[in-house]
Amino acid sequence: MSKRVFVIVLDSFGIGELPDANLWGDEGCNTIRSVRDNPNFNCPNMKKMGLFNIDGVGGGVDNPIGSFVRLGELSKGKDTIIGHWEIAGIVSEYPMPTYPNGFPKEIIDEFERLTGRKTLCNLPYSGTEVIKDYGEEHIKTGALIVYTSADSVFQIAAHEDIVPIDELYRYCEIARNLLVGVHGVGRVIARPFSGEYPFVRTPRRHDYALVPPTDTMLDVVYRNNQKVISVGKIQDIFAGKSITVGYRTTSNNNGMDITLDIQKQDFEGLCFVNLVDFDMKYGHRRDPDGYARALTEFDEYLGQFMQNMQKDDVVIITADHGCDPKFTKSTDHTREYIPVLIYGDNIKANVNLKTRMGFCDISATVLEYLGLDQGSTKGNSFLIEIIK
């Protein structure tokens, strides 16, 4: 039977501050601590896999059914791109550029020249607040709402009745081609919205990421004629590179419905899943009730997934950074360790790999399980310690 690995990223589900969290202003952050005692939190499947047995979490079960480890980030960042790239075998030595005071005049001037439209805002902003504050002016003038955040992003918001979605995507492609080199932001993001004040964001968001600078585990799997199936933001995060087929999603639950359908397919290789609602809907909006509820819903899907696993399937549940919904110093991502839960018929139960540095160890382990040489990708496989 073909070997298949499902890597499911619970976007922003950190498990406690990293030793260098103070350098990011994130002392005291702990996403899992902020949700685990919430009345909406009930995750028996992750708990029995070993979630609470991971170093520093506490409250674990006797004889968990999976292997587990706490991983620290080597890359200089705490954003989605850098986190996923490290999971896939790239360690980023330098942080991507951010713009706490907005983008420089020369960038905005050139963007306006290339698009033929003026811009509004050009400041770090909440995505929901920026359309409240600038949406009506945008409708009156046709100027594009350009904003950023604490992440390395250039975001363009436009009302779908004023700027058709294909036109907004074209403007994002212009920005992506413009923002390279020293201004090479991690993502350019289309943020369409609709309706009347205070407006609502539509599900036609689209991310335009930098192409990964070196090989990732996706490249290795793809080159060896195995499948690389992406669900959610994965296709955008890796700029579509080395992906056999990609599925966009409208929610966490939609992403898991798609993943359960993929599980029924016959393939060999990797299914890489991102569930973004934890981060986008609940982490950044500092909504611990919603975050806890979303984890409970995921855990219910996980139970179905576990029942349907084939003999040689392995599932790895992890995260890419933190976004503590009770962290009040900011609404940004938080610099945290990530959990890794590994489960399958071929995986030993109750193996605690303690704490390791390098999200990239996930990549090395996946590639070794699939029988592939990791090439230039980074990471140290822990497969020998968990394989039966």
N, C-alpha and C positions, 0 to 999 in steps of 0.2 A: 504494500500500500504506500502511496506517496506521502512524503513528509510535508506537513504544512505548519507554519508558525503564524499565529494571529497576535500581533502587537497592538494592544488597545491603550491609547493614551487618554487618560482622564485629565483633560487640559486644565492645569493649575492646581492639581490635588497634591500640594506639598505636605510634608510631614515634620516640619520644624526647621528653624533657622540654621543656615550654614555657618561655619565658624567666621566667615568674612562678611556676614550679613550687615555688620556695622558700616562697612564701606559703601553700602547701598541704602543706608538709612532704614534698615529693616530689622533692627534689634527687636526681639520678642515675637516675631511673626511665627505662626504655626497654624496652617490651614486645617489640618485634621483635628487639632484641639478645639478649634472654633466651631466644629460641626458635630463631633462625635456624641456630645451629650444633648444635642438638640432633640426634641420629641419627634421630629420628622425623620431622624436617622435610624435606619434598621438595615444592616448589611450583613446578614448571617453568612452569605457565601464568601465574601472577601474575608470575613472574620475567621472562618474555618480554614481558609487558605493560608492564613498567617498574618493578616494585616496588622493586628495588634501585638504580634510577637516580634515585629521589626524593631531593631534598636531604637530606643528613645521614645517609642509610642506607648507601650504599657497596656496591661489588661488582656494579654493574649490567652489563647485556649491551650489546653493540653493536646499534644499530638496533632498539630495542623496538617492538613492534607497536601499542602504545597511546599515548595521551597521559596525562600524570601530573602531580600537584602535591602539595605538602605544605601542609596547611591548619592554621592555629592557631585556637584558640577565643576568641571575643570575649566570650561569656557568662561570668558569674561563677559557675562551678561546674565539676564534673567528673563529673556523674551522668548516668544514662541519659535521663531526661526532658529536661534542659537540652540535652544533646548532640543528641538527635533533633529537638527543637524548633528548634535552630539550623540543623541540616541542612535543615529544612523552612521556614526563613525567619524565625524569631523569635530575636532577640538578647535574652537575659535580663540586665538590668542589676543585679539583686540576686540573691544566692544564696537558694535555698529553705531553710526552717528545718531545722536538725538538732538532735538532742537527745542530746549526749554523756553526760548524767546521767539520761536517761530523761525521760518526759513529765511535765509538771507535774500536781500532785495534782488540780487542778480538771478537767483533761481526763480523767484516769483515773476520777475519781469520777463524772463525767457519763456516760462510756462504760459504766461498770458499772450506772448507773441505767437507761440506755436499753436495755441488753441483758439486764438481770436476772441477769448472771453476774459473779462476782468475777474478778480478773485476777492473774496471776503474772508475775514477772520485772521488766518495765519497765526494761530496761537495753539498751545496745548489746550485741549477741551474734552469734555465728556461728549460722546457721540449722540446721546439723547438730548443733552442741553444745547449743543451747538445748533441743532435744527430748530429748537425753540427760539433761540436768540437771533439767528440769522436767516431762518427759513423764509420769512415774509419778504425781507429785502432781496433775497435770492429770486423769489418769484417775480418781484417788481422789476428787477434789473437784468436777470439772466446771468448774473455773476456767479461763479462757482464757489462753494464753501470749501476752503482748504484749511485743514487743521492737522494737528499732530497729537501726541500723547507722550508719556514718559518712555514709551517704546520707540524703536527706530522705524517710524511709519510716516508716510505722506498720504493723508486721507482726503478724498474728494467726495463731498456730499452734494446731491442734486435731486430736486423733485422730478419724478418720472414724467409729469405732465409738461415740464419745462425743458428737460434734457432727456431725450429718449435713452433707454438703457444701453443700446449699442453705441450711442454717441458718448455716453459717460465712460464706457469701457475703452473707447478710442482715446479719450483724454487721459485715462490711466496708463495706457500704453505709451503715450507721449511722455508722461511724467516718468515712467519706468526707464525709458531710453535716456532721459535727461539726468536722472539721479544715479550717477555712477561715480566711480573713483572716490574722492574724499567725501562726496555727498551720497554715497551708495547706501541708501536706507534699506533696511531689511525687507520692507513691504510697501508697495503702493496699494491702497485699498479703495475700491469703489463702494460708496455708502449711499445707495439710493433710498429715497423716502417718498411718501405719498400722503394724500389726504389733506385736511385742513388743520390749522393751528390747534394743538401743539405738534401735529404731524406724527407719523409712525414710520419706522424704518422697514423697508421691504426685505424679503429673503433673497434678493438678487445681488447681495454683496459678492464681490469678487476680489481676490488678493492676487497681486502680481509681485512675486518674490524674486530676489536675486537668484541666479543659477548657482547651485553649490559650487565652490571653487575647486574642490577635489572629489575623488570618488566617495560614494556612500554605499551602505549595504544594499540599497536599491539597485545601484549600478552593477554591483557584483552579482546579485541574484539574476538580474535581467540579462547580463552578458552570458550567463551560464544556462540560458534558455529555460529558466524557471519563471513562473508567473510573479508579477508584482501588482497586487490589487490594492488600490487606495480607496479609503472611505472618508468623506468629510474634507477637511482642509489640507490633507496630506498632498494632494495634487498641486495645490497652490504653493505650499511651503517648499516643495522641491521643484517648482517651476515646470512641472509636467515631465521632468527628466526621468527616464528609465521606469516608466509606469506602463504596465500592459493595458490596464483598464482602470478608470477612475469613476467613482460614484460621488456626486455631490449630495449634501444632506440639508435638511431644513431644521433639524433638532437632534438632540441626543437620542431620543427614542426612534426617530427615523433612521439614524445611523446604525442603531442596533438591529432594527428590522432588516436593514440592508445586509448587515453582517451575518445575521442568521440565515438569510437567503444565500449568501456566498458560501456559508458553511455546507450547504447542500450540494455545491458544485464539486466537480472532480478536477483538482489541480494540484500541482506541486509548487511550493514556494512560499511567498510571503503575502499576508493580508495585513496592511498597516492602516489602523483606524484612529481618527481623531474625533473626540467628543468635546465640542467647544463650548457647550452651554454652561458648564461649570465655571469657566472663565468669563465668558462674554456676558451671560445673563445674571450670574450670581456673585462671582468673585469681585469683578470691577464695580458692581453696583452695591457691594457690601451687604449682601442679602444671605445671612447664614441659614435662615429658614428654607429659602429656595434651594440653596446649595445642598443642604442635608436631604431635602426631598428628592433632588435629582440623583444623588448617590443611591438612595433607596430604590428608585426606579431602575437605575443601572444594575444594581445588585439582583433585582428580579429577573432582568434579561440575562444576567450572567448565569443564573440558575438554569435557564433554558439552554444557554450555550453549552454549559458543562454536560448536560444530559445528551446533547447531540454530537459531542466530540468523537472523532474517529480514533483508532488505536494509536496512530503515529502523529496525532495533532498535539501541538503545544500552544498554550495561551500565556501571554505575558501581559500583565496589567501594570501600567506605570503612569508617569506624569512627565511634564516638561519644565515645570517651575512651580512656584506657589502663587496664590492670589487670595490671601487670608481675608475672609469676608467680615472679620471683626477687627481688622487692622485699620486704625483710624488716622494714622499719620498721613496716609495718602490713599488713593484708589488704584494704585498701580500694582503690578506683579510684585511678588515677594521672593527674596533669595532664599530658597529652601532646599533641603534634601528631598528626594523623590522616593516613593515606595516602588518596589518591584516584587510582584507575586507571579510565580511560575508554576503551571499546573498541567498535567497530562499523564497518560498511562505510562509513559517512559520517564517521568520525572519522579525523583524520590520525594517522599513526604517528610515534613519536619526537618528540613535542612536550613539552618540559619547561617547565611553567609556574612552576617554582621554588617559592618559598614565598609564600603569601598568607594574610592574616588574615581569618577568617570562614568557618566551616562553611557559612554561609548562601549562599556563592557556588555551592554545589551546587544549591540551590533555584532561584536565578536562572537558572542554566544549563539545568536541566531544563525550566523554564517557557518559556524562549526556544526551545529545541529543539522543544517541542510547539506553538509558535506562539501562546503565551498571554502577555498582559500581566501582569507580576508584582504589580501593584497595590500594596498596602501592605506586602507581604513584603520582608524585607531581603535584601541580597546584590548582588554585581556579577557578572554573567554573564561567563564566559570562553569562550563558545561560538564567537565570531568567530575565536579563536586556534586552535581545534581542529577546526572543521568543514571538510570538503573542499569 
